Structure formats: structure tokens, C-alpha cells
Amino acid sequence: MGAAGLTFMVPLGISSAAAVRVGQAMGRVDTAGAVRAGWTALLLSAVFMSGAALTFLTVPHAIIRAFTAEPTVLQTGVALLGVAAVFQLFDGLQVVATGALRGSGDTRTAMFANLAGHWLVGLPVGYALCFWFGHGVIGLWIGLCVGLVSVALTLIAVWALRTRILAREYTAPHPGRR
């Protein structure tokens, strides 16, 4: 979790920047700029988190050894880092999509997507894998991963829909636009 939390700080910062940039563009009635800022932030996050995932997959032992030398913990940590590698991209995308939506004035969708994705999808999957199918902590993390994927895909779909709406508004006559 320490390694995943460290890499998460970058898209978290990008998310804040996306909220500001999208919000400023919306305030200028520059919907094309708002759309561009949101998608650019999502792309930056995807690139960075893909690199983090690749690092987790290529040098997991070195990363886990920074935390422990205990062979059993090392083995479990390497397996967990493999799951973390899978959810890196989606974790980054969901937080940045949240920021872009927030900047566009939508503060509720992310809350509902996270509630549904983690509590109604990820937690039951993780519980089942951990306790019913005997996968232990790996099963719990797979549930977390499934929850993050569902939240990210939902928020990106909502952002895509919102950008289509914004694009239509941009082409429509607006008294405040020059």
C-alpha cells in the first residue's frame, strides 16, 4: 500500500489541477478549453500510472525489499504489488476524472460512483475471493482492483458524456462568448 500510495500522489495532484483548469475554463465560458483540460489531465495520469504499473511489474522484489527482508512477507508483497500494478491505471484515472468533473460543476457523480463501485462491487468481490474462495489478502486486493476499475470506467464514461454536452454548448450561440 505504501508503494501504491506514493504513486497515487501524482494523479491526485493532477486531479486538483484538472479541477482548477476545467473550472477556470468553465468560468471563461470556454467549454472547448474545459474539455481539453480534462482530457489532457486524464492522459497525463494514464501515462504516469502506466509507468508506475510497469515498474511494479518489472522490479517488484526491489520495491518490496525496501520495506522488508522477511521471505514470507516478501512473497506476499510481490503478489500484492502485481495486483497493485493492475489497478494503478484505474486508480489514477478515477481520481483525475473526479477532478475534471468537479471543475465542471459535477460534485455528486464521483461520490455515487465510489459508493457503488467500492461498496456494492469491490467489497463483495473481495470478500468472496478472500473468504469463500480462500485467496486471502490477494482476494481482498482483487476486490479493491475490481472496485477501482468500475469507478474509473463509470467516471470516464460520465466525463465523456459531459464533454459531448459541453461541445454542443460551445457551438451554440452564447451571449457571453466573444
FENLINCOR-V425153 format. One record per residue. N is the residue number from 1. RES is the residue in one letter. SS is DSSP state (alpha for helix, beta for strand, coil for the rest). D_LAST is the distance of its C-alpha to the last C-alpha in whole Angstrom. Layout:
n->N res->RES ss->SS d_last->D_LAST
n->N res->RES ss->SS d_last->D_LAST
This chain:
n->1 res->M ss->coil d_last->49
n->2 res->G ss->alpha d_last->49
n->3 res->A ss->alpha d_last->48
n->4 res->A ss->alpha d_last->45
n->5 res->G ss->alpha d_last->44
n->6 res->L ss->alpha d_last->43
n->7 res->T ss->alpha d_last->41
n->8 res->F ss->alpha d_last->39
n->9 res->M ss->alpha d_last->38
n->10 res->V ss->alpha d_last->36
n->11 res->P ss->alpha d_last->34
n->12 res->L ss->alpha d_last->34
n->13 res->G ss->alpha d_last->32
n->14 res->I ss->alpha d_last->30
n->15 res->S ss->alpha d_last->29
n->16 res->S ss->alpha d_last->28
n->17 res->A ss->alpha d_last->26
n->18 res->A ss->alpha d_last->24
n->19 res->A ss->alpha d_last->24
n->20 res->V ss->alpha d_last->22
n->21 res->R ss->alpha d_last->20
n->22 res->V ss->alpha d_last->19
n->23 res->G ss->alpha d_last->19
n->24 res->Q ss->alpha d_last->16
n->25 res->A ss->alpha d_last->14
n->26 res->M ss->alpha d_last->14
n->27 res->G ss->alpha d_last->14
n->28 res->R ss->coil d_last->10
n->29 res->V ss->coil d_last->10
n->30 res->D ss->coil d_last->10
n->31 res->T ss->alpha d_last->13
n->32 res->A ss->alpha d_last->14
n->33 res->G ss->alpha d_last->14
n->34 res->A ss->alpha d_last->16
n->35 res->V ss->alpha d_last->18
n->36 res->R ss->alpha d_last->19
n->37 res->A ss->alpha d_last->20
n->38 res->G ss->alpha d_last->22
n->39 res->W ss->alpha d_last->24
n->40 res->T ss->alpha d_last->24
n->41 res->A ss->alpha d_last->26
n->42 res->L ss->alpha d_last->28
n->43 res->L ss->alpha d_last->29
n->44 res->L ss->alpha d_last->30
n->45 res->S ss->alpha d_last->32
n->46 res->A ss->alpha d_last->34
n->47 res->V ss->alpha d_last->35
n->48 res->F ss->alpha d_last->36
n->49 res->M ss->alpha d_last->38
n->50 res->S ss->alpha d_last->40
n->51 res->G ss->alpha d_last->41
n->52 res->A ss->alpha d_last->43
n->53 res->A ss->alpha d_last->44
n->54 res->L ss->alpha d_last->46
n->55 res->T ss->alpha d_last->47
n->56 res->F ss->alpha d_last->49
n->57 res->L ss->alpha d_last->50
n->58 res->T ss->alpha d_last->52
n->59 res->V ss->coil d_last->53
n->60 res->P ss->alpha d_last->54
n->61 res->H ss->alpha d_last->57
n->62 res->A ss->alpha d_last->56
n->63 res->I ss->alpha d_last->53
n->64 res->I ss->alpha d_last->56
n->65 res->R ss->alpha d_last->58
n->66 res->A ss->coil d_last->56
n->67 res->F ss->coil d_last->57
n->68 res->T ss->coil d_last->60
n->69 res->A ss->coil d_last->63
n->70 res->E ss->coil d_last->65
n->71 res->P ss->alpha d_last->66
n->72 res->T ss->alpha d_last->65
n->73 res->V ss->alpha d_last->62
n->74 res->L ss->alpha d_last->61
n->75 res->Q ss->alpha d_last->61
n->76 res->T ss->alpha d_last->59
n->77 res->G ss->alpha d_last->56
n->78 res->V ss->alpha d_last->56
n->79 res->A ss->alpha d_last->56
n->80 res->L ss->alpha d_last->53
n->81 res->L ss->alpha d_last->51
n->82 res->G ss->alpha d_last->51
n->83 res->V ss->alpha d_last->50
n->84 res->A ss->alpha d_last->47
n->85 res->A ss->alpha d_last->46
n->86 res->V ss->alpha d_last->45
n->87 res->F ss->alpha d_last->43
n->88 res->Q ss->alpha d_last->41
n->89 res->L ss->alpha d_last->39
n->90 res->F ss->alpha d_last->38
n->91 res->D ss->alpha d_last->38
n->92 res->G ss->alpha d_last->36
n->93 res->L ss->alpha d_last->33
n->94 res->Q ss->alpha d_last->34
n->95 res->V ss->alpha d_last->33
n->96 res->V ss->alpha d_last->30
n->97 res->A ss->alpha d_last->29
n->98 res->T ss->alpha d_last->30
n->99 res->G ss->alpha d_last->27
n->100 res->A ss->alpha d_last->24
n->101 res->L ss->alpha d_last->25
n->102 res->R ss->alpha d_last->25
n->103 res->G ss->alpha d_last->22
n->104 res->S ss->coil d_last->20
n->105 res->G ss->coil d_last->22
n->106 res->D ss->coil d_last->26
n->107 res->T ss->coil d_last->29
n->108 res->R ss->alpha d_last->31
n->109 res->T ss->alpha d_last->31
n->110 res->A ss->alpha d_last->33
n->111 res->M ss->alpha d_last->35
n->112 res->F ss->alpha d_last->37
n->113 res->A ss->alpha d_last->36
n->114 res->N ss->alpha d_last->38
n->115 res->L ss->alpha d_last->41
n->116 res->A ss->alpha d_last->42
n->117 res->G ss->alpha d_last->42
n->118 res->H ss->alpha d_last->44
n->119 res->W ss->alpha d_last->46
n->120 res->L ss->alpha d_last->46
n->121 res->V ss->alpha d_last->46
n->122 res->G ss->alpha d_last->47
n->123 res->L ss->alpha d_last->50
n->124 res->P ss->alpha d_last->52
n->125 res->V ss->alpha d_last->52
n->126 res->G ss->alpha d_last->53
n->127 res->Y ss->alpha d_last->55
n->128 res->A ss->alpha d_last->57
n->129 res->L ss->alpha d_last->57
n->130 res->C ss->alpha d_last->58
n->131 res->F ss->alpha d_last->61
n->132 res->W ss->alpha d_last->62
n->133 res->F ss->coil d_last->61
n->134 res->G ss->coil d_last->63
n->135 res->H ss->coil d_last->60
n->136 res->G ss->alpha d_last->60
n->137 res->V ss->alpha d_last->57
n->138 res->I ss->alpha d_last->56
n->139 res->G ss->alpha d_last->55
n->140 res->L ss->alpha d_last->53
n->141 res->W ss->alpha d_last->51
n->142 res->I ss->alpha d_last->50
n->143 res->G ss->alpha d_last->49
n->144 res->L ss->alpha d_last->47
n->145 res->C ss->alpha d_last->46
n->146 res->V ss->alpha d_last->45
n->147 res->G ss->alpha d_last->44
n->148 res->L ss->alpha d_last->41
n->149 res->V ss->alpha d_last->41
n->150 res->S ss->alpha d_last->40
n->151 res->V ss->alpha d_last->37
n->152 res->A ss->alpha d_last->35
n->153 res->L ss->alpha d_last->35
n->154 res->T ss->alpha d_last->34
n->155 res->L ss->alpha d_last->31
n->156 res->I ss->alpha d_last->30
n->157 res->A ss->alpha d_last->30
n->158 res->V ss->alpha d_last->28
n->159 res->W ss->alpha d_last->26
n->160 res->A ss->alpha d_last->26
n->161 res->L ss->alpha d_last->25
n->162 res->R ss->alpha d_last->23
n->163 res->T ss->alpha d_last->21
n->164 res->R ss->alpha d_last->21
n->165 res->I ss->alpha d_last->20
n->166 res->L ss->alpha d_last->17
n->167 res->A ss->alpha d_last->16
n->168 res->R ss->alpha d_last->17
n->169 res->E ss->alpha d_last->14
n->170 res->Y ss->alpha d_last->11
n->171 res->T ss->alpha d_last->12
n->172 res->A ss->coil d_last->12
n->173 res->P ss->coil d_last->10
n->174 res->H ss->coil d_last->9
n->175 res->P ss->coil d_last->8
n->176 res->G ss->coil d_last->7
n->177 res->R ss->coil d_last->4
n->178 res->R ss->coil d_last->0
